[in-house]
Amino acid sequence: MTTDVPASTASYRGLLALVIILGALIMIGVGALIAGAMLGAGRRAEAESAQPFITAVPAPGARLESAELQGNRILMRLSSGEGDELVIVDANSGRLLGRVRLGQ
């Protein structure tokens, strides 16, 4: 009767230790990836919510005549009793980039 005995018990133990160590390293790496993704998502949400958005572009009594989207800029033409003006807004952040009064 023959028994299956590894050729060398020392090499068998070495390989077993190597497999255990590599498995532990894989588990630590996966845990670090998950933790990094969760922390990064939290920072992105804070950065996006901190951006100011325009709530009232036109002055009271002004009327929006037209609006155009050019790249990541929104160009709005407003008319009021004081005259016409162009308002330029960043479409990504909602930040007011400029106002241009048009000649009467």
N, CA, C and O atoms as a MOPAC input file, in Angstrom:
PM7 MOZYME 1SCF
protein

 N      0.84000 1    -1.15200 1     0.00000 1
 C      0.00000 1     0.00000 1     0.00000 1
 C      0.89800 1     1.23300 1     0.00000 1
 O      1.88100 1     1.30800 1     0.73800 1
 N      0.53500 1     2.20100 1    -0.85000 1
 C      1.34800 1     3.41400 1    -0.91300 1
 C      0.53200 1     4.57900 1    -0.36100 1
 O     -0.68700 1     4.64100 1    -0.52100 1
 N      1.21900 1     5.47600 1     0.27400 1
 C      0.55300 1     6.68000 1     0.79000 1
 C      1.10100 1     7.88100 1     0.04500 1
 O      2.27400 1     7.92100 1    -0.32600 1
 N      0.24000 1     8.85000 1    -0.16600 1
 C      0.67800 1    10.06400 1    -0.84000 1
 C      1.31500 1    10.99000 1     0.19100 1
 O      0.62600 1    11.60400 1     1.00600 1
 N      2.60600 1    11.07700 1     0.14200 1
 C      3.36400 1    11.93300 1     1.05000 1
 C      4.04000 1    12.98500 1     0.18600 1
 O      4.66700 1    12.64900 1    -0.81900 1
 N      3.92100 1    14.26300 1     0.56400 1
 C      4.62000 1    15.28300 1    -0.20900 1
 C      6.10200 1    14.96300 1    -0.27500 1
 O      6.66300 1    14.36800 1     0.64600 1
 N      6.72600 1    15.36000 1    -1.36200 1
 C      8.13700 1    15.05900 1    -1.55900 1
 C      8.97400 1    15.62900 1    -0.43400 1
 O      9.91100 1    14.98300 1     0.03400 1
 N      8.65300 1    16.80400 1    -0.00600 1
 C      9.42900 1    17.40500 1     1.07200 1
 C      8.45500 1    18.16000 1     1.96400 1
 O      7.77600 1    19.07800 1     1.50500 1
 N      8.38400 1    17.78300 1     3.22700 1
 C      7.44700 1    18.44500 1     4.13100 1
 C      7.85900 1    19.89400 1     4.38700 1
 O      7.00100 1    20.73500 1     4.65600 1
 N      9.12700 1    20.19500 1     4.30900 1
 C      9.58300 1    21.57300 1     4.51800 1
 C      9.08600 1    22.45900 1     3.37800 1
 O      8.63100 1    23.57600 1     3.62800 1
 N      9.16100 1    21.99000 1     2.14000 1
 C      8.69700 1    22.80000 1     1.01500 1
 C      7.17400 1    22.91400 1     1.04000 1
 O      6.62000 1    23.93900 1     0.64400 1
 N      6.50200 1    21.86500 1     1.50400 1
 C      5.04600 1    21.90000 1     1.61900 1
 C      4.63100 1    22.96200 1     2.63500 1
 O      3.71000 1    23.73800 1     2.38100 1
 N      5.29700 1    22.99900 1     3.77000 1
 C      4.98900 1    24.00000 1     4.79100 1
 C      5.30900 1    25.40800 1     4.29200 1
 O      4.58300 1    26.35600 1     4.59300 1
 N      6.37500 1    25.54100 1     3.54300 1
 C      6.73900 1    26.85200 1     2.98900 1
 C      5.68900 1    27.36000 1     2.01400 1
 O      5.31200 1    28.53100 1     2.04600 1
 N      5.21500 1    26.46100 1     1.13800 1
 C      4.17500 1    26.84700 1     0.18900 1
 C      2.86100 1    27.18400 1     0.89000 1
 O      2.16200 1    28.11700 1     0.49700 1
 N      2.53400 1    26.42000 1     1.92600 1
 C      1.31400 1    26.68400 1     2.68900 1
 C      1.40000 1    28.05500 1     3.36600 1
 O      0.42100 1    28.80100 1     3.36100 1
 N      2.54400 1    28.39500 1     3.94100 1
 C      2.73600 1    29.70600 1     4.56800 1
 C      2.63300 1    30.81400 1     3.52400 1
 O      2.03600 1    31.86000 1     3.78100 1
 N      3.21100 1    30.58700 1     2.35200 1
 C      3.15300 1    31.57100 1     1.28000 1
 C      1.71400 1    31.82100 1     0.83700 1
 O      1.33200 1    32.97300 1     0.63400 1
 N      0.91400 1    30.78100 1     0.68400 1
 C     -0.48200 1    30.91500 1     0.28300 1
 C     -1.27200 1    31.67800 1     1.34500 1
 O     -2.09000 1    32.53500 1     1.01300 1
 N     -1.03400 1    31.37400 1     2.60100 1
 C     -1.74300 1    32.07100 1     3.68500 1
 C     -1.37200 1    33.55500 1     3.70300 1
 O     -2.24900 1    34.40600 1     3.85100 1
 N     -0.09400 1    33.87200 1     3.55400 1
 C      0.35900 1    35.27100 1     3.57600 1
 C     -0.20900 1    36.03700 1     2.38400 1
 O     -0.67600 1    37.16600 1     2.53600 1
 N     -0.16900 1    35.42900 1     1.19900 1
 C     -0.70200 1    36.10500 1     0.02000 1
 C     -2.22300 1    36.29400 1     0.12300 1
 O     -2.74600 1    37.31900 1    -0.31500 1
 N     -2.91000 1    35.35000 1     0.67600 1
 C     -4.35900 1    35.49900 1     0.88400 1
 C     -4.66400 1    36.64300 1     1.84400 1
 O     -5.59700 1    37.41600 1     1.62400 1
 N     -3.87600 1    36.74700 1     2.90700 1
 C     -4.07300 1    37.84500 1     3.85600 1
 C     -3.78700 1    39.19200 1     3.18800 1
 O     -4.51100 1    40.16000 1     3.42400 1
 N     -2.74900 1    39.26900 1     2.36300 1
 C     -2.43200 1    40.50900 1     1.66300 1
 C     -3.54500 1    40.90700 1     0.69000 1
 O     -3.85500 1    42.09000 1     0.55300 1
 N     -4.13600 1    39.93900 1     0.02600 1
 C     -5.25100 1    40.22400 1    -0.87500 1
 C     -6.43400 1    40.78900 1    -0.09400 1
 O     -7.06100 1    41.75700 1    -0.52500 1
 N     -6.73800 1    40.18800 1     1.04800 1
 C     -7.85400 1    40.66600 1     1.87100 1
 C     -7.59200 1    42.08500 1     2.37500 1
 O     -8.50700 1    42.90900 1     2.39100 1
 N     -6.36500 1    42.38100 1     2.78500 1
 C     -6.01900 1    43.73200 1     3.25100 1
 C     -6.14600 1    44.72900 1     2.09500 1
 O     -6.65500 1    45.83300 1     2.28500 1
 N     -5.69200 1    44.34900 1     0.91200 1
 C     -5.79100 1    45.22900 1    -0.25500 1
 C     -7.23000 1    45.53300 1    -0.62900 1
 O     -7.56200 1    46.68100 1    -0.92300 1
 N     -8.08600 1    44.52600 1    -0.62200 1
 C     -9.49700 1    44.73600 1    -0.94100 1
 C    -10.14300 1    45.64600 1     0.10300 1
 O    -10.94300 1    46.51600 1    -0.24100 1
 N     -9.80400 1    45.44900 1     1.36600 1
 C    -10.33000 1    46.31300 1     2.42700 1
 C     -9.88700 1    47.75800 1     2.24700 1
 O    -10.67400 1    48.68100 1     2.45700 1
 N     -8.62000 1    47.96000 1     1.85500 1
 C     -8.10800 1    49.31200 1     1.62700 1
 C     -8.81200 1    49.96700 1     0.44500 1
 O     -9.10500 1    51.16200 1     0.49600 1
 N     -9.08800 1    49.22000 1    -0.61200 1
 C     -9.82100 1    49.76900 1    -1.75500 1
 C    -11.23300 1    50.19600 1    -1.37200 1
 O    -11.69000 1    51.26500 1    -1.77600 1
 N    -11.91100 1    49.38400 1    -0.61000 1
 C    -13.27300 1    49.71400 1    -0.18000 1
 C    -13.25700 1    50.95100 1     0.71200 1
 O    -14.08700 1    51.84500 1     0.54100 1
 N    -12.32100 1    51.01400 1     1.66400 1
 C    -12.23400 1    52.17300 1     2.55200 1
 C    -11.90000 1    53.43400 1     1.76900 1
 O    -12.47100 1    54.49100 1     2.04100 1
 N    -10.99700 1    53.35000 1     0.81300 1
 C    -10.64900 1    54.50800 1    -0.00800 1
 C    -11.81200 1    55.00300 1    -0.84000 1
 O    -12.00500 1    56.21000 1    -0.98400 1
 N    -12.58400 1    54.08900 1    -1.38500 1
 C    -13.74300 1    54.48000 1    -2.19000 1
 C    -14.79200 1    55.17000 1    -1.32700 1
 O    -15.40400 1    56.14700 1    -1.75900 1
 N    -15.00300 1    54.67600 1    -0.12300 1
 C    -15.98900 1    55.29000 1     0.75700 1
 C    -15.53500 1    56.67100 1     1.21600 1
 O    -16.35000 1    57.59200 1     1.27100 1
 N    -14.27400 1    56.83800 1     1.54300 1
 C    -13.76500 1    58.13900 1     1.96800 1
 C    -13.76100 1    59.13100 1     0.81700 1
 O    -14.07100 1    60.30500 1     1.01800 1
 N    -13.41700 1    58.68400 1    -0.38200 1
 C    -13.41600 1    59.55600 1    -1.55200 1
 C    -14.81100 1    60.01700 1    -1.91600 1
 O    -14.99500 1    61.16500 1    -2.31900 1
 N    -15.78900 1    59.15300 1    -1.78300 1
 C    -17.16900 1    59.52500 1    -2.10400 1
 C    -17.66900 1    60.57900 1    -1.13400 1
 O    -18.42200 1    61.47000 1    -1.52800 1
 N    -17.26700 1    60.49800 1     0.11800 1
 C    -17.65700 1    61.49800 1     1.10600 1
 C    -17.06700 1    62.85600 1     0.79500 1
 O    -17.74900 1    63.87000 1     0.94300 1
 N    -15.81300 1    62.90300 1     0.36700 1
 C    -15.16600 1    64.17700 1     0.02700 1
 C    -15.79000 1    64.80200 1    -1.20800 1
 O    -15.96200 1    66.02000 1    -1.26500 1
 N    -16.13300 1    63.98400 1    -2.19900 1
 C    -16.76500 1    64.51900 1    -3.40700 1
 C    -18.11200 1    65.13200 1    -3.09100 1
 O    -18.44400 1    66.19400 1    -3.61700 1
 N    -18.89300 1    64.48500 1    -2.24300 1
 C    -20.21500 1    65.01100 1    -1.89100 1
 C    -20.08800 1    66.34400 1    -1.16300 1
 O    -20.88700 1    67.24900 1    -1.40300 1
 N    -19.09300 1    66.48600 1    -0.27200 1
 C    -18.88200 1    67.74300 1     0.42800 1
 C    -18.46700 1    68.83300 1    -0.54300 1
 O    -18.94200 1    69.96400 1    -0.43500 1
 N    -17.58900 1    68.51700 1    -1.49200 1
 C    -17.11900 1    69.51500 1    -2.44600 1
 C    -18.24600 1    69.97900 1    -3.35500 1
 O    -18.33500 1    71.16700 1    -3.66600 1
 N    -19.10000 1    69.07400 1    -3.78300 1
 C    -20.20300 1    69.45000 1    -4.65700 1
 C    -21.23300 1    70.27800 1    -3.92300 1
 O    -21.78400 1    71.21200 1    -4.50600 1
 N    -21.51900 1    69.97200 1    -2.66000 1
 C    -22.52900 1    70.71700 1    -1.93400 1
 C    -22.02000 1    72.08700 1    -1.51900 1
 O    -22.82700 1    72.96500 1    -1.21300 1
 N    -20.69300 1    72.30300 1    -1.49800 1
 C    -20.14100 1    73.58300 1    -1.09800 1
 C    -20.16100 1    74.60100 1    -2.22900 1
 O    -19.92800 1    75.78600 1    -1.98700 1
 N    -20.43100 1    74.17600 1    -3.44400 1
 C    -20.44600 1    75.08400 1    -4.58900 1
 C    -21.66900 1    76.00000 1    -4.50900 1
 O    -22.77900 1    75.51800 1    -4.28700 1
 N    -21.48400 1    77.31000 1    -4.68700 1
 C    -22.64300 1    78.21000 1    -4.67300 1
 C    -23.40500 1    78.13500 1    -5.99000 1
 O    -22.79900 1    78.10800 1    -7.06100 1
 N    -24.70200 1    78.10300 1    -5.91500 1
 C    -25.53300 1    78.08900 1    -7.10200 1
 C    -26.34000 1    79.37900 1    -7.14200 1
 O    -26.75300 1    79.90000 1    -6.10600 1
 N    -26.55600 1    79.87600 1    -8.33200 1
 C    -27.31300 1    81.10400 1    -8.49400 1
 C    -28.78500 1    80.78800 1    -8.29500 1
 O    -29.32000 1    79.87200 1    -8.92000 1
 N    -29.43200 1    81.53700 1    -7.43200 1
 C    -30.84600 1    81.31000 1    -7.19100 1
 C    -31.70600 1    82.37700 1    -7.86200 1
 O    -32.84200 1    82.09500 1    -8.24500 1
 N    -31.18600 1    83.60400 1    -8.01400 1
 C    -31.96200 1    84.68200 1    -8.63200 1
 C    -31.04900 1    85.50700 1    -9.52900 1
 O    -30.43100 1    86.46500 1    -9.06500 1
 N    -30.95600 1    85.14800 1   -10.80600 1
 C    -30.11400 1    85.88100 1   -11.74600 1
 C    -30.75700 1    87.19800 1   -12.14200 1
 O    -30.12500 1    88.24500 1   -12.00800 1
 N    -31.99300 1    87.18000 1   -12.62400 1
 C    -32.55200 1    88.44400 1   -13.08900 1
 C    -32.93100 1    89.35800 1   -11.92900 1
 O    -33.33400 1    88.90800 1   -10.85600 1
 N    -32.78800 1    90.64800 1   -12.18300 1
 C    -33.24200 1    91.63100 1   -11.20400 1
 C    -34.76600 1    91.62100 1   -11.18600 1
 O    -35.39100 1    91.16800 1   -12.14500 1
 N    -35.36800 1    92.11300 1   -10.11400 1
 C    -36.83500 1    92.15900 1   -10.07800 1
 C    -37.37900 1    92.96700 1   -11.26100 1
 O    -36.90800 1    94.07100 1   -11.53300 1
 N    -38.33300 1    92.43300 1   -11.93300 1
 C    -38.93600 1    93.09000 1   -13.08700 1
 C    -38.24600 1    92.76500 1   -14.40100 1
 O    -38.73700 1    93.16100 1   -15.45800 1
 N    -37.12900 1    92.05900 1   -14.36900 1
 C    -36.41600 1    91.70200 1   -15.59700 1
 C    -37.07600 1    90.49200 1   -16.23700 1
 O    -37.70600 1    89.67000 1   -15.57200 1
 N    -36.90900 1    90.41400 1   -17.55000 1
 C    -37.51100 1    89.31600 1   -18.30200 1
 C    -36.41700 1    88.59400 1   -19.08200 1
 O    -35.55000 1    89.23400 1   -19.67900 1
 N    -36.45600 1    87.27300 1   -19.07800 1
 C    -35.49500 1    86.46300 1   -19.81600 1
 C    -35.92100 1    86.42300 1   -21.27900 1
 O    -36.96700 1    85.87000 1   -21.62100 1
 N    -35.09600 1    87.01800 1   -22.13700 1
 C    -35.40600 1    87.06400 1   -23.56700 1
 C    -34.92600 1    85.80600 1   -24.27900 1
 O    -35.64700 1    85.25100 1   -25.10700 1
 N    -33.70500 1    85.34700 1   -23.96200 1
 C    -33.18300 1    84.13900 1   -24.60600 1
 C    -32.09900 1    83.53400 1   -23.72200 1
 O    -31.55000 1    84.19400 1   -22.84000 1
 N    -31.80900 1    82.27500 1   -23.98000 1
 C    -30.74600 1    81.56700 1   -23.26100 1
 C    -30.08700 1    80.60300 1   -24.23600 1
 O    -30.75900 1    79.93100 1   -25.01800 1
 N    -28.76100 1    80.54600 1   -24.17800 1
 C    -27.99700 1    79.64600 1   -25.04300 1
 C    -26.96600 1    78.90100 1   -24.21700 1
 O    -26.43200 1    79.42900 1   -23.24100 1
 N    -26.69600 1    77.69100 1   -24.61200 1
 C    -25.65900 1    76.89300 1   -23.98200 1
 C    -24.49400 1    76.79400 1   -24.95300 1
 O    -24.64700 1    76.29900 1   -26.06900 1
 N    -23.31700 1    77.26900 1   -24.52000 1
 C    -22.11700 1    77.22300 1   -25.35500 1
 C    -21.00700 1    76.57300 1   -24.54300 1
 O    -20.41900 1    77.20100 1   -23.66300 1
 N    -20.72800 1    75.32000 1   -24.84200 1
 C    -19.73300 1    74.58200 1   -24.05700 1
 C    -20.27300 1    74.35600 1   -22.66000 1
 O    -21.33200 1    73.75400 1   -22.48500 1
 N    -19.54000 1    74.84100 1   -21.66000 1
 C    -20.02400 1    74.72000 1   -20.28500 1
 C    -20.44600 1    76.08800 1   -19.74500 1
 O    -20.42000 1    76.31800 1   -18.53600 1
 N    -20.83400 1    76.99100 1   -20.64400 1
 C    -21.29700 1    78.32200 1   -20.28000 1
 C    -22.75200 1    78.50100 1   -20.71200 1
 O    -23.15700 1    78.03800 1   -21.77900 1
 N    -23.53000 1    79.17800 1   -19.86900 1
 C    -24.90200 1    79.52200 1   -20.20300 1
 C    -24.93600 1    81.02900 1   -20.40800 1
 O    -24.54600 1    81.78600 1   -19.52000 1
 N    -25.39500 1    81.46300 1   -21.56000 1
 C    -25.49400 1    82.87500 1   -21.89500 1
 C    -26.97300 1    83.25100 1   -21.92400 1
 O    -27.74100 1    82.71900 1   -22.72500 1
 N    -27.36800 1    84.17900 1   -21.03600 1
 C    -28.76800 1    84.58900 1   -20.93600 1
 C    -28.88000 1    86.06500 1   -21.27800 1
 O    -28.07200 1    86.87800 1   -20.82900 1
 N    -29.87700 1    86.40600 1   -22.06800 1
 C    -30.14800 1    87.81500 1   -22.38100 1
 C    -31.38300 1    88.22900 1   -21.59700 1
 O    -32.45800 1    87.65000 1   -21.74600 1
 N    -31.20400 1    89.25100 1   -20.75400 1
 C    -32.27800 1    89.75000 1   -19.90800 1
 C    -32.64900 1    91.15500 1   -20.35100 1
 O    -31.78900 1    91.92400 1   -20.78000 1
 N    -33.92400 1    91.48700 1   -20.24900 1
 C    -34.35500 1    92.85400 1   -20.52900 1
 C    -35.18700 1    93.34700 1   -19.35800 1
 O    -35.98800 1    92.61200 1   -18.78100 1
 N    -34.97200 1    94.62000 1   -19.02300 1
 C    -35.70400 1    95.24500 1   -17.92200 1
 C    -35.89600 1    96.71200 1   -18.25800 1
 O    -35.53400 1    97.15700 1   -19.34700 1
 N    -36.46200 1    97.46000 1   -17.32800 1
 C    -36.65800 1    98.88100 1   -17.53000 1
 C    -35.34600 1    99.63900 1   -17.62900 1
 O    -35.30300 1   100.72300 1   -18.21100 1
 N    -34.29100 1    99.09700 1   -17.07900 1
 C    -32.98100 1    99.73900 1   -17.10500 1
 C    -32.21900 1    99.44700 1   -18.39300 1
 O    -31.19400 1   100.08100 1   -18.64300 1
 N    -32.67000 1    98.53000 1   -19.20100 1
 C    -32.00000 1    98.15800 1   -20.43800 1
 C    -31.74200 1    96.66000 1   -20.48700 1
 O    -32.16300 1    95.90600 1   -19.60900 1
 N    -31.04100 1    96.25200 1   -21.53300 1
 C    -30.73000 1    94.83200 1   -21.72200 1
 C    -29.35300 1    94.52000 1   -21.15000 1
 O    -28.48200 1    95.38600 1   -21.07500 1
 N    -29.17800 1    93.26800 1   -20.75100 1
 C    -27.86800 1    92.80500 1   -20.30300 1
 C    -27.70700 1    91.32600 1   -20.60200 1
 O    -28.68200 1    90.57900 1   -20.68400 1
 N    -26.44200 1    90.91700 1   -20.76300 1
 C    -26.09400 1    89.51100 1   -20.94100 1
 C    -25.52900 1    88.99700 1   -19.63000 1
 O    -24.70700 1    89.66200 1   -19.00000 1
 N    -25.96500 1    87.82100 1   -19.22100 1
 C    -25.47100 1    87.19000 1   -17.99900 1
 C    -24.81700 1    85.87900 1   -18.39700 1
 O    -25.41600 1    85.07200 1   -19.10800 1
 N    -23.58200 1    85.66600 1   -17.93700 1
 C    -22.82800 1    84.45500 1   -18.26700 1
 C    -22.66500 1    83.63700 1   -16.99400 1
 O    -22.17300 1    84.13500 1   -15.98100 1
 N    -23.08500 1    82.37100 1   -17.05700 1
 C    -23.07700 1    81.48300 1   -15.90000 1
 C    -22.33600 1    80.20400 1   -16.26700 1
 O    -22.50500 1    79.68700 1   -17.37100 1
 N    -21.51200 1    79.68700 1   -15.34600 1
 C    -20.84200 1    78.40300 1   -15.53800 1
 C    -21.87100 1    77.29100 1   -15.33100 1
 O    -22.48200 1    77.20500 1   -14.26600 1
 N    -22.06500 1    76.45200 1   -16.33000 1
 C    -23.09400 1    75.40400 1   -16.26100 1
 C    -22.73600 1    74.30900 1   -15.26600 1
 O    -23.63400 1    73.68500 1   -14.70100 1
 N    -21.45000 1    74.05600 1   -15.03400 1
 C    -21.05900 1    72.98600 1   -14.11700 1
 C    -21.25400 1    73.37200 1   -12.66100 1
 O    -21.75400 1    72.57000 1   -11.87200 1
 N    -20.86800 1    74.58700 1   -12.29400 1
 C    -20.91300 1    74.97500 1   -10.88700 1
 C    -22.06400 1    75.91400 1   -10.56200 1
 O    -22.41400 1    76.06300 1    -9.39200 1
 N    -22.67300 1    76.56000 1   -11.57700 1
 C    -23.73600 1    77.51400 1   -11.31600 1
 C    -23.20700 1    78.87600 1   -10.90600 1
 O    -23.98300 1    79.73300 1   -10.48300 1
 N    -21.91200 1    79.09500 1   -11.02100 1
 C    -21.27600 1    80.33900 1   -10.59300 1
 C    -21.49000 1    81.41800 1   -11.64300 1
 O    -21.38800 1    81.15600 1   -12.84200 1
 N    -21.78600 1    82.63500 1   -11.18900 1
 C    -21.94700 1    83.77600 1   -12.08100 1
 C    -20.56800 1    84.20600 1   -12.54900 1
 O    -19.71300 1    84.55000 1   -11.73300 1
 N    -20.34600 1    84.18800 1   -13.87000 1
 C    -19.04200 1    84.55400 1   -14.42700 1
 C    -18.98200 1    86.01400 1   -14.83900 1
 O    -17.91500 1    86.62500 1   -14.78500 1
 N    -20.10400 1    86.58300 1   -15.24700 1
 C    -20.08000 1    87.98000 1   -15.62300 1
 C    -21.41500 1    88.49700 1   -16.08800 1
 O    -22.32700 1    87.74400 1   -16.42800 1
 N    -21.49700 1    89.84300 1   -16.09200 1
 C    -22.67200 1    90.53900 1   -16.59700 1
 C    -22.19800 1    91.60600 1   -17.55400 1
 O    -21.21500 1    92.29200 1   -17.27400 1
 N    -22.87600 1    91.76200 1   -18.67900 1
 C    -22.52200 1    92.75700 1   -19.66400 1
 C    -23.77300 1    93.57500 1   -19.96800 1
 O    -24.77700 1    93.04200 1   -20.44100 1
 N    -23.69900 1    94.87800 1   -19.69100 1
 C    -24.81500 1    95.77300 1   -20.03000 1
 C    -24.71900 1    96.11300 1   -21.50900 1
 O    -23.64400 1    96.43900 1   -22.01300 1
 N    -25.85500 1    96.03300 1   -22.20300 1
 C    -25.88000 1    96.34700 1   -23.62000 1
 C    -26.31500 1    97.80100 1   -23.79500 1
 O    -27.13400 1    98.31700 1   -23.03400 1
 N    -25.74400 1    98.45300 1   -24.82000 1
 C    -26.07900 1    99.85200 1   -25.10100 1
 C    -27.53900 1   100.00700 1   -25.45300 1
 O    -28.16100 1    99.09800 1   -26.00100 1
 N    -28.08900 1   101.18600 1   -25.12700 1
 C    -29.51800 1   101.40700 1   -25.36600 1
 C    -29.76300 1   102.02400 1   -26.67100 1
 O    -30.91300 1   102.27700 1   -27.02800 1

